[in-house]
């Protein structure tokens, strides 16, 4: 891995101290907790955010609920259970499910779990709208099955449908890279992810990081530009 040219370019992945977690050591000179960043005072940001999260608006409620779920149930609950616990703590009653078509069966199970826990749900599949990919400029040869109707993923429509339903919290189940970005951008409700799409690793993307020095070492090979 190449060295950064200047201490100004160093950031958290260049750190080996992580004093921000415990305040038991010394902050490195480039620490984002202590230095100005591109002319902005981090100290001012820290104080402003701290004051903001001491209030009673949604951001403050979400921040405290997240910390409570982490602290009380650390290593005890599955991600599914954490989503339900989080939803209860922020007062979410109606959960939106933005699901990939390839994980619709998993989405159905999740919906049943929500119902069993007293939560209402409404779901929207990624292919909703049934718009062929060519209608937005995707070339035929870039389809999985060229020459056939192939619905594009429509995360903006998914978001709008859940917005119309006035969901309190939206949960992503396996939306593709980029489609998830658009869904989050256009969702009115807060969004969290239950499943992150990775077809190669069975939707366990961190597996590629764990094996980056062995089975997936190609990931660390520099690409020619």
C-alpha positions as CSV (number, residue, x, y, z in Angstrom):
1,X,0.0,0.0,0.0
2,X,1.5,3.3,-1.0
3,X,2.4,6.0,1.5
4,X,0.4,9.2,1.7
5,X,2.4,12.3,0.5
6,X,1.5,14.5,3.4
7,X,0.3,14.2,7.0
8,X,-2.6,16.4,5.8
9,X,-3.8,13.4,3.7
10,X,-3.7,10.9,6.5
11,X,-7.1,9.8,7.9
12,X,-8.6,7.1,10.2
13,X,-7.5,4.1,8.1
14,X,-3.9,5.2,8.6
15,X,-4.2,5.1,12.4
16,X,-3.0,2.4,14.7
17,X,-3.9,4.0,18.0
18,X,-7.7,4.6,17.9
19,X,-7.6,6.8,21.0
20,X,-11.1,8.1,20.0
21,X,-12.5,4.9,21.4
22,X,-11.1,5.1,24.9
23,X,-9.2,8.4,25.4
24,X,-6.6,6.3,27.2
25,X,-3.6,7.2,24.9
26,X,-2.4,10.2,22.9
27,X,-4.1,11.3,19.7
28,X,-1.8,11.1,16.7
29,X,-1.0,14.4,15.0
30,X,-3.3,13.8,12.1
31,X,-6.3,12.6,14.2
32,X,-9.6,13.9,12.9
33,X,-10.8,14.3,16.4
34,X,-8.3,17.1,17.1
35,X,-7.3,18.7,13.8
36,X,-9.0,21.2,11.5
37,X,-10.2,19.6,8.3
38,X,-10.0,21.7,5.1
39,X,-10.4,24.9,7.0
40,X,-13.3,23.6,9.2
41,X,-12.9,23.5,13.0
42,X,-13.6,19.9,14.0
43,X,-13.8,21.1,17.7
44,X,-16.7,23.3,16.7
45,X,-18.4,20.4,14.8
46,X,-18.0,18.1,17.8
47,X,-19.6,20.6,20.1
48,X,-22.4,21.4,17.7
49,X,-23.3,17.7,17.1
50,X,-23.1,17.0,20.8
51,X,-25.6,19.7,21.6
52,X,-27.8,18.6,18.7
53,X,-27.9,15.0,19.9
54,X,-28.8,16.1,23.5
55,X,-32.2,17.4,22.2
56,X,-35.5,15.7,21.5
57,X,-35.7,15.6,17.7
58,X,-35.4,12.5,15.5
59,X,-31.7,12.6,15.2
60,X,-31.2,12.7,19.0
61,X,-33.8,9.9,19.5
62,X,-32.1,7.8,16.8
63,X,-28.6,8.4,18.2
64,X,-29.6,7.3,21.7
65,X,-31.6,4.3,20.5
66,X,-28.7,3.1,18.5
67,X,-26.3,3.4,21.4
68,X,-28.8,1.6,23.7
69,X,-29.3,-1.3,21.3
70,X,-25.5,-1.6,21.0
71,X,-24.8,-1.4,24.7
72,X,-27.6,-3.5,26.1
73,X,-27.7,-6.3,23.4
74,X,-24.1,-6.4,22.3
75,X,-23.4,-9.9,20.9
76,X,-26.8,-11.1,22.1
77,X,-29.2,-10.3,19.3
78,X,-29.1,-11.0,15.6
79,X,-29.3,-8.1,13.1
80,X,-33.0,-9.0,12.5
81,X,-33.7,-8.6,16.2
82,X,-31.6,-5.5,16.5
83,X,-33.7,-3.9,13.7
84,X,-36.9,-4.7,15.6
85,X,-35.5,-3.4,18.9
86,X,-34.3,-0.2,17.2
87,X,-37.7,0.3,15.6
88,X,-39.4,0.0,18.9
89,X,-37.0,2.4,20.6
90,X,-37.6,5.1,18.0
91,X,-41.3,4.6,18.0
92,X,-41.5,3.2,14.4
93,X,-44.8,1.3,13.9
94,X,-44.8,0.8,10.1
95,X,-41.7,-0.7,8.5
96,X,-41.0,-0.4,4.8
97,X,-39.2,-3.3,3.1
98,X,-37.2,-2.4,0.0
99,X,-36.2,-5.8,-1.3
100,X,-34.3,-7.3,-4.2
101,X,-36.3,-9.7,-6.3
102,X,-33.6,-12.3,-5.7
103,X,-34.2,-12.2,-1.9
104,X,-38.0,-12.0,-2.0
105,X,-38.4,-15.2,0.0
106,X,-36.1,-13.8,2.7
107,X,-38.1,-10.6,2.6
108,X,-41.3,-12.6,3.2
109,X,-39.8,-14.3,6.2
110,X,-38.7,-10.9,7.6
111,X,-42.2,-9.6,7.0
112,X,-43.6,-12.5,9.0
113,X,-41.1,-11.8,11.8
114,X,-42.2,-8.1,11.9
115,X,-45.8,-9.1,12.1
116,X,-45.1,-11.6,14.9
117,X,-43.4,-8.7,16.8
118,X,-46.4,-6.4,16.5
119,X,-45.1,-4.3,13.7
120,X,-46.9,-3.3,10.5
121,X,-45.0,-3.6,7.2
122,X,-45.3,-2.7,3.6
123,X,-42.9,-4.0,0.9
124,X,-41.7,-3.0,-2.6
125,X,-39.7,-5.2,-4.9
126,X,-36.9,-3.8,-6.9
127,X,-38.5,-4.7,-10.3
128,X,-41.7,-2.7,-9.5
129,X,-42.9,-0.8,-12.5
130,X,-41.7,-3.4,-15.0
131,X,-39.6,-1.0,-17.1
132,X,-37.2,-2.6,-19.6
133,X,-33.6,-1.6,-19.1
134,X,-33.3,-0.4,-22.7
135,X,-35.9,2.3,-21.9
136,X,-33.3,4.2,-19.7
137,X,-30.5,3.7,-22.2
138,X,-29.0,0.4,-21.1
139,X,-27.7,-1.4,-24.2
140,X,-29.1,-4.8,-25.1
141,X,-25.7,-6.5,-24.7
142,X,-25.4,-5.2,-21.2
143,X,-28.5,-7.2,-20.1
144,X,-28.1,-10.6,-18.3
145,X,-30.2,-12.1,-21.1
146,X,-29.8,-10.0,-24.3
147,X,-32.8,-10.0,-26.6
148,X,-35.3,-10.5,-23.8
149,X,-37.5,-8.3,-21.7
150,X,-35.4,-7.5,-18.6
151,X,-36.9,-5.2,-16.0
152,X,-34.6,-2.6,-14.6
153,X,-34.3,-2.2,-10.8
154,X,-36.3,0.8,-9.8
155,X,-35.2,2.0,-6.4
156,X,-36.6,5.5,-6.8
157,X,-40.1,4.0,-7.4
158,X,-39.5,1.7,-4.4
159,X,-38.8,4.8,-2.3
160,X,-41.8,6.7,-3.6
161,X,-44.1,3.8,-2.9
162,X,-42.9,3.5,0.7
163,X,-43.1,7.3,1.0
164,X,-46.7,7.2,-0.1
165,X,-47.3,4.6,2.6
166,X,-45.7,6.9,5.2
167,X,-43.5,4.2,6.6
168,X,-41.6,5.1,9.8
169,X,-38.4,3.1,9.0
170,X,-37.3,1.5,5.8
171,X,-35.2,-1.7,5.7
172,X,-33.1,-2.6,2.7
173,X,-32.9,-6.3,1.8
174,X,-30.2,-7.0,-0.8
175,X,-30.5,-4.0,-3.2
176,X,-27.7,-3.8,-5.7
177,X,-24.7,-1.4,-5.3
178,X,-25.9,2.0,-6.5
179,X,-29.6,1.0,-6.4
180,X,-29.3,1.1,-2.6
181,X,-27.8,4.6,-2.9
182,X,-30.7,5.9,-4.9
183,X,-33.2,4.3,-2.6
184,X,-31.6,5.9,0.4
185,X,-31.4,9.3,-1.4
186,X,-35.2,9.3,-2.2
187,X,-36.5,7.7,1.0
188,X,-38.4,10.0,3.3
189,X,-38.1,7.7,6.2
190,X,-34.9,6.7,7.9
191,X,-33.1,3.7,6.2
192,X,-31.2,0.8,7.6
193,X,-29.8,-2.3,5.9
194,X,-30.6,-5.8,6.8
195,X,-28.9,-7.6,3.9
196,X,-26.1,-6.2,1.7
197,X,-26.0,-7.7,-1.8
198,X,-22.9,-9.8,-2.7
199,X,-23.8,-12.6,-5.1
200,X,-20.3,-14.1,-4.9
201,X,-20.0,-14.4,-1.1
202,X,-23.7,-15.3,-0.4
203,X,-24.3,-11.7,0.7
204,X,-21.4,-11.6,3.1
205,X,-19.2,-8.8,1.6
206,X,-16.8,-8.8,4.5
207,X,-15.6,-12.2,3.4
208,X,-13.7,-10.6,0.6
209,X,-11.9,-8.4,3.1
210,X,-11.1,-11.3,5.4
211,X,-9.6,-13.2,2.4
212,X,-7.9,-10.2,0.6
213,X,-4.5,-11.7,1.3
214,X,-5.4,-15.1,0.1
215,X,-8.4,-16.2,-2.0
216,X,-9.2,-12.6,-3.1
217,X,-5.7,-11.2,-3.3
218,X,-6.6,-9.8,-6.7
219,X,-8.4,-7.0,-4.8
220,X,-5.1,-5.6,-3.7
221,X,-3.4,-5.7,-7.1
222,X,-3.0,-2.2,-8.5
223,X,-5.1,-1.5,-11.6
224,X,-3.5,0.4,-14.5
225,X,-5.4,3.5,-15.3
